């Protein structure tokens, strides 16, 4: 068994670059900085910063295009991927990227939570909160409409009456 999973919390170094390919597939790339601070034996505070190349695809890339800005703090979950290419001089080059499958914007306007599906209002005034409002009222068909589980009077139908 093996696991390739990365969890990062860091700050965006540059605005995302978003490219669209065949059939409208989007790809977003940007650098993310993570920092570690410690005190050495001389009592000096040392900060070490590591830069990560983040890659987002499809709807997550489209969300990043709208919500991620330089300096934004992000929570990223993904996997490490190393690829190689040959540069113009014929040298082999290697690049390590984080292919993200989850992204959460931690710094945001109050009342917004960004998810791969988009932004939603929250019931909390605290930035960084991931609490989401309770769902709205259950669906009720308009007068004269019926759904597979409701009749005109709103009572439940049996499974035998379903069309599938």
C-alpha positions as CSV (number, residue, x, y, z in Angstrom):
1,X,0.0,0.0,0.0
2,X,1.2,3.5,-0.7
3,X,-0.2,7.0,-0.1
4,X,0.5,10.2,-2.0
5,X,-1.3,13.0,-0.1
6,X,-0.3,16.5,0.6
7,X,-2.0,19.1,2.9
8,X,-0.7,22.7,2.7
9,X,-1.7,25.9,4.4
10,X,0.1,28.9,2.8
11,X,-0.1,32.2,1.0
12,X,-0.4,32.6,-2.8
13,X,2.7,34.2,-4.3
14,X,1.2,35.3,-7.7
15,X,-2.2,35.7,-9.3
16,X,-3.3,32.4,-10.7
17,X,-2.6,31.8,-14.4
18,X,-5.7,30.1,-15.9
19,X,-5.7,28.5,-19.3
20,X,-8.6,26.9,-21.2
21,X,-8.1,23.8,-23.3
22,X,-10.3,21.7,-25.6
23,X,-13.9,21.3,-24.6
24,X,-13.5,24.2,-22.1
25,X,-11.3,22.4,-19.6
26,X,-9.6,24.9,-17.3
27,X,-6.2,24.6,-15.7
28,X,-5.0,27.1,-13.0
29,X,-1.4,27.3,-11.8
30,X,0.2,29.5,-9.1
31,X,2.9,29.4,-6.4
32,X,2.0,28.8,-2.8
33,X,4.4,29.7,0.1
34,X,4.5,27.8,3.3
35,X,6.7,29.1,6.2
36,X,8.2,27.5,9.2
37,X,9.5,29.7,12.1
38,X,11.9,28.6,14.8
39,X,14.4,30.0,17.3
40,X,18.0,28.9,16.9
41,X,20.5,28.3,19.7
42,X,21.6,32.0,19.6
43,X,18.0,33.1,20.2
44,X,17.4,34.4,16.7
45,X,14.0,33.8,15.1
46,X,14.5,32.1,11.8
47,X,11.8,31.8,9.1
48,X,12.2,29.2,6.4
49,X,9.9,29.5,3.4
50,X,9.2,26.7,0.9
51,X,7.5,27.4,-2.4
52,X,5.1,24.9,-4.0
53,X,3.7,24.9,-7.6
54,X,0.0,24.4,-7.3
55,X,-2.1,23.0,-10.2
56,X,-5.9,23.0,-10.3
57,X,-8.1,21.5,-13.0
58,X,-11.6,22.0,-14.3
59,X,-14.2,23.6,-11.9
60,X,-11.6,24.0,-9.2
61,X,-9.5,26.1,-11.6
62,X,-12.5,28.2,-12.4
63,X,-13.2,28.8,-8.7
64,X,-9.6,29.8,-8.2
65,X,-9.8,32.2,-11.2
66,X,-12.6,34.1,-9.4
67,X,-11.6,33.8,-5.7
68,X,-7.8,33.4,-5.4
69,X,-5.6,36.5,-5.3
70,X,-1.9,37.2,-4.6
71,X,-1.5,37.0,-0.8
72,X,-4.7,34.9,-0.2
73,X,-4.3,32.2,2.4
74,X,-5.3,28.8,1.2
75,X,-5.8,25.3,2.5
76,X,-4.9,22.8,-0.2
77,X,-5.2,19.0,-0.3
78,X,-3.7,17.1,-3.2
79,X,-0.9,14.9,-4.3
80,X,2.7,15.4,-5.4
81,X,3.5,14.9,-9.1
82,X,6.9,15.2,-10.7
83,X,7.3,15.6,-14.4
84,X,10.1,16.2,-16.7
85,X,10.6,18.1,-20.0
86,X,13.5,19.1,-22.3
87,X,14.3,22.9,-22.3
88,X,15.3,24.9,-25.4
89,X,19.0,24.0,-24.9
90,X,18.2,20.3,-24.8
91,X,18.6,19.9,-21.1
92,X,16.3,17.6,-19.1
93,X,14.4,19.6,-16.5
94,X,12.2,18.3,-13.7
95,X,9.4,20.1,-11.9
96,X,7.4,19.0,-8.8
97,X,3.8,20.1,-8.6
98,X,0.9,19.7,-6.2
99,X,-2.1,18.5,-8.1
100,X,-4.9,19.8,-5.8
101,X,-8.2,18.2,-5.5
102,X,-9.4,20.4,-2.6
103,X,-9.0,24.1,-2.0
104,X,-10.4,26.3,0.7
105,X,-9.8,30.1,0.8
106,X,-9.1,30.9,4.4
107,X,-8.9,34.7,4.1
108,X,-12.1,36.0,2.6
109,X,-14.8,38.6,3.0
110,X,-16.9,38.0,6.0
111,X,-19.8,35.6,5.3
112,X,-18.2,33.7,2.4
113,X,-16.8,30.2,2.2
114,X,-15.2,29.1,-1.0
115,X,-15.5,25.5,-2.0
116,X,-14.9,23.6,-5.2
117,X,-18.6,24.1,-6.0
118,X,-18.3,27.9,-5.5
119,X,-19.0,30.4,-2.7
120,X,-21.8,30.1,-0.2
121,X,-22.9,32.4,2.6
122,X,-22.2,31.3,6.1
123,X,-23.9,32.0,9.4
124,X,-20.7,33.0,11.1
125,X,-19.1,36.4,11.2
126,X,-15.6,35.0,11.8
127,X,-13.2,34.9,8.9
128,X,-11.9,31.4,8.2
129,X,-15.0,29.8,9.5
130,X,-16.2,26.8,7.6
131,X,-19.7,26.7,9.1
132,X,-22.4,26.8,6.5
133,X,-26.0,27.9,6.8
134,X,-28.5,25.2,7.3
135,X,-30.3,24.2,4.1
136,X,-33.4,26.1,3.1
137,X,-37.0,24.8,3.3
138,X,-37.6,21.5,1.6
139,X,-38.8,21.5,-2.0
140,X,-42.6,21.9,-2.4
141,X,-44.0,21.7,-5.9
142,X,-46.1,24.6,-7.1
143,X,-49.9,24.1,-7.3
144,X,-50.7,21.5,-9.9
145,X,-47.1,20.1,-10.2
146,X,-46.1,16.7,-9.0
147,X,-42.8,15.1,-8.2
148,X,-41.9,11.4,-8.0
149,X,-42.4,11.3,-4.3
150,X,-45.3,13.7,-3.8
151,X,-48.8,13.8,-5.0
152,X,-50.9,17.0,-5.5
153,X,-51.9,16.9,-1.8
154,X,-48.3,16.5,-0.7
155,X,-48.7,13.0,0.6
156,X,-46.0,10.4,-0.2
157,X,-46.5,7.9,-3.0
158,X,-45.5,4.3,-2.7
159,X,-42.4,3.0,-4.5
160,X,-44.7,0.9,-6.8
161,X,-46.1,4.2,-8.3
162,X,-42.7,5.5,-9.3
163,X,-41.9,5.7,-13.1
164,X,-38.5,3.9,-12.8
